[in-house]
Amino acid sequence: MRLGKLASILVLTLTLIVMFGSLAAAHHSIAGFDNKKEVNMRGTVVEFRWRNPHIIILWEAKDASGNVVQWSGEMASPTTMMQLGMSRTSLQKGDEVVFSVHPSAQGLPIALVTKIVRADGKVIVDRAPVN
């Protein structure tokens, strides 16, 4: 009886890994971003979300036509970014900064953030890991 129950649990576990394993891998995929292209843009921080699993930054920047576009950028986890010198107070709403990003491959205003420099030239983070 115990052997049958153990086999059932093993089969169920393997089935769940096969079914949902790709979802976990997809979460960390950067396939939707153009990691061969890096864009620098000046923007104003709208929101800075210091949370797991990834830090999220919302900012506004002008496009080539002068229209204001709200961007969303993703960074690594807070733990990883703390090792690079960032903290939950590194950015505040209204901060003027220059972002270096890998933009969306689909042309959407979303990006992976790799570098942030304040308007006064102070580097907040440089070469953040791309997850």
C-alpha positions as CSV (number, residue, x, y, z in Angstrom):
1,M,0.0,0.0,0.0
2,R,2.8,2.5,0.9
3,L,4.7,1.8,-2.3
4,G,1.5,2.5,-4.4
5,K,0.9,5.8,-2.6
6,L,4.6,6.8,-3.0
7,A,4.4,5.9,-6.8
8,S,1.2,8.0,-7.1
9,I,2.8,11.0,-5.4
10,L,5.9,10.7,-7.6
11,V,3.8,10.5,-10.8
12,L,1.7,13.5,-9.7
13,T,4.9,15.5,-8.9
14,L,6.5,14.7,-12.3
15,T,3.3,15.6,-14.1
16,L,3.1,19.0,-12.4
17,I,6.8,19.7,-13.2
18,V,6.2,18.9,-16.8
19,M,3.0,20.9,-16.9
20,F,4.2,24.0,-15.1
21,G,8.0,23.9,-15.5
22,S,7.9,26.0,-18.7
23,L,5.9,28.7,-16.9
24,A,8.7,29.1,-14.4
25,A,11.3,29.2,-17.1
26,A,9.2,31.7,-19.2
27,H,9.1,34.1,-16.2
28,H,12.8,34.6,-16.4
29,S,13.0,34.8,-20.2
30,I,14.3,38.0,-21.8
31,A,13.1,36.9,-25.3
32,G,10.7,39.8,-25.5
33,F,13.4,42.4,-25.3
34,D,16.1,43.4,-27.8
35,N,19.2,42.6,-25.7
36,K,21.4,43.6,-28.7
37,K,20.1,47.1,-28.6
38,E,20.6,49.6,-25.8
39,V,18.7,52.9,-25.7
40,N,19.4,55.9,-23.5
41,M,16.5,58.1,-22.5
42,R,16.0,61.0,-20.1
43,G,12.9,60.5,-18.0
44,T,11.0,61.5,-14.9
45,V,10.3,58.7,-12.3
46,V,6.5,58.2,-11.8
47,E,6.8,55.1,-9.5
48,F,9.5,53.0,-8.0
49,R,8.3,49.5,-6.9
50,W,10.9,47.9,-4.7
51,R,9.5,44.3,-4.5
52,N,10.1,40.7,-5.3
53,P,10.5,39.1,-7.7
54,H,11.7,42.1,-9.7
55,I,12.0,45.9,-9.1
56,I,9.7,47.8,-11.4
57,I,10.2,51.5,-12.4
58,L,7.6,53.6,-14.2
59,W,8.8,56.7,-15.9
60,E,7.7,59.3,-18.4
61,A,9.9,60.2,-21.4
62,K,9.4,62.1,-24.6
63,D,9.4,60.2,-27.9
64,A,10.9,61.4,-31.2
65,S,7.7,63.5,-31.8
66,G,7.8,65.2,-28.4
67,N,4.9,63.2,-27.0
68,V,5.1,62.0,-23.4
69,V,5.2,58.2,-23.2
70,Q,5.0,56.3,-19.9
71,W,7.6,53.5,-19.8
72,S,7.8,50.5,-17.6
73,G,11.2,49.0,-16.8
74,E,12.1,45.9,-15.0
75,M,15.2,45.1,-13.0
76,A,16.5,42.2,-11.0
77,S,15.3,41.3,-7.5
78,P,15.8,43.7,-4.6
79,T,18.4,41.4,-3.1
80,T,20.5,41.4,-6.3
81,M,20.1,45.2,-6.7
82,M,21.2,45.8,-3.1
83,Q,24.4,44.0,-3.9
84,L,24.9,46.6,-6.6
85,G,24.3,49.5,-4.2
86,M,20.7,50.3,-4.8
87,S,18.1,50.7,-2.0
88,R,14.4,51.3,-1.7
89,T,15.2,55.0,-1.5
90,S,17.5,55.2,-4.5
91,L,14.7,56.7,-6.6
92,Q,11.8,58.9,-5.7
93,K,8.7,60.1,-7.7
94,G,9.8,63.1,-9.7
95,D,13.5,62.3,-10.0
96,E,15.0,63.2,-13.3
97,V,17.3,60.4,-14.5
98,V,18.8,58.9,-17.7
99,F,17.9,55.3,-18.2
100,S,19.9,52.8,-20.3
101,V,17.6,50.0,-21.3
102,H,17.1,47.1,-23.6
103,P,13.7,48.0,-25.2
104,S,10.8,45.7,-26.1
105,A,11.4,43.8,-29.3
106,Q,7.8,44.5,-30.2
107,G,8.2,48.3,-29.9
108,L,6.2,48.6,-26.7
109,P,7.2,51.1,-24.0
110,I,8.6,48.4,-21.7
111,A,12.3,47.6,-21.1
112,L,14.9,45.9,-19.1
113,V,16.8,48.6,-17.2
114,T,20.6,48.2,-17.1
115,K,21.8,51.7,-15.9
116,I,20.4,54.7,-14.2
117,V,22.1,58.1,-13.8
118,R,20.8,61.1,-12.0
119,A,20.5,64.5,-13.7
120,D,23.5,65.6,-11.6
121,G,25.6,62.8,-13.1
122,K,25.6,60.5,-10.0
123,V,25.3,56.8,-11.1
124,I,22.6,55.0,-9.2
125,V,23.4,51.6,-10.8
126,D,25.4,50.5,-13.8
127,R,25.1,47.2,-15.7
128,A,22.3,45.8,-13.7
129,P,21.8,42.1,-14.5
130,V,19.3,41.2,-17.1
131,N,17.0,38.4,-15.9
